[in-house]
């Protein structure tokens, strides 16, 4: 009995003397220094629209094309180099071969493509009757590639689709501060958009 007690005591003693187990530190994210929100006008000659965009963004003409379609001279990107994001904006004219219902359907499908990774997609109506600007801004939550998608139109001639992307692996937690910061800029762009 004494031997069993001594054995149990020594076993418990030896097990309690183990070194402390290592606990890894949680993953951290970079601190982003955001600039002050400030805007300048985009009103390029010949473009069928104008709006205000952030001073820390650079307007770049989109020179890409898809398949047999030629470049559209009114497509543009707004590059936020310091934040690693780009807003892609495509402009299309509403025509009998490209009716409004088809353009809205295409924009909706592009947003719904992100449901594979998105937790939730929340639409917000855009209605500015004074400027004839109507559409929707979609907030795509979760680890989707694009956190914001939008389309705006005058319902007669003009249609713009836009989306915000980052040049990194989608991570909702790490991108949340930047997405929230740029949402204010996208809202400013949509609130100041006018057709020519």
KALIN-V821045 format. One record per pair of residues at least 12 apart in sequence whose C-alpha atoms are under 7 Angstrom apart, sorted by the first residue. I is the first residue (numbers start at 1). J is the second residue. D is the distance in Angstrom with one decimal. If there is no record, write none. Layout:
I,J,D  I,J,D
//
This chain:
29,174,6.2  37,54,6.8  38,54,5.6  38,55,5.8  39,52,5.9  39,53,5.2  39,54,4.3  39,55,5.2  40,52,5.3  40,53,5.7  40,54,6.3  40,55,5.9  41,53,6.3  47,74,6.2  48,195,5.9  48,196,5.0  49,193,6.9  49,194,5.6  49,195,4.4  49,196,5.4  50,193,5.7  50,194,5.4  50,195,6.5  51,189,5.7  51,192,5.1  51,193,4.3  51,194,6.3  52,188,6.9  52,189,5.3  52,192,6.0  53,185,6.9  53,189,5.7  54,185,6.5  56,80,6.5  57,78,5.9  57,79,5.4  57,80,4.7  58,78,5.4  58,79,5.1  58,80,6.6  59,76,6.8  59,77,5.8  59,78,4.6  59,79,6.4  60,76,5.7  60,77,5.1  60,78,6.1  61,75,6.4  61,76,4.5  61,77,6.2  62,75,5.4  62,76,4.7  62,77,6.1  74,91,5.9  75,89,5.8  75,90,4.6  75,91,5.5  76,88,6.4  76,89,5.3  76,90,6.6  77,89,5.8  84,166,5.7  84,167,6.1  85,164,6.9  85,165,5.6  85,166,4.3  85,167,6.5  86,164,5.7  86,165,5.5  86,166,6.4  87,162,6.5  87,163,5.4  87,164,4.4  87,165,6.5  88,162,5.4  88,163,5.4  88,164,6.5  89,160,6.6  89,161,5.7  89,162,4.3  89,163,6.8  90,160,5.5  90,161,5.3  90,162,6.4  91,159,5.7  91,160,4.5  91,161,6.6  92,158,6.4  92,159,5.2  92,160,6.4  93,157,5.5  93,158,5.0  93,159,6.1  94,156,6.6  94,157,4.8  94,158,5.9  94,159,6.7  100,155,6.8  107,151,6.8  107,161,6.6  111,149,6.4  114,144,5.7  117,142,6.6  117,143,5.6  117,144,4.9  118,140,6.2  118,141,5.5  118,142,4.6  118,143,5.9  118,144,5.0  119,141,5.5  119,142,4.8  120,140,6.1  120,141,5.3  121,138,6.4  121,139,5.6  121,140,4.6  121,141,6.3  122,138,5.6  122,139,5.1  122,140,6.6  123,136,6.2  123,137,5.7  123,138,4.4  123,139,6.3  124,136,5.4  124,137,5.1  124,138,6.2  125,137,6.6  131,194,6.1  132,154,5.1  133,152,6.2  133,153,5.6  133,154,5.2  134,152,5.3  134,153,5.4  134,154,6.2  135,151,5.4  135,152,4.3  135,153,6.2  136,150,5.5  136,151,5.7  136,152,6.8  137,149,5.9  137,150,4.2  137,151,6.7  138,150,5.9  142,172,5.3  143,170,5.2  143,171,5.1  143,172,5.0  144,170,6.1  145,165,6.5  145,170,5.5  146,163,6.7  146,164,5.6  146,165,5.0  147,164,6.5  147,179,6.9  148,163,5.7  148,164,5.5  149,162,5.7  149,163,4.3  149,164,6.5  150,162,5.2  150,163,6.3
//
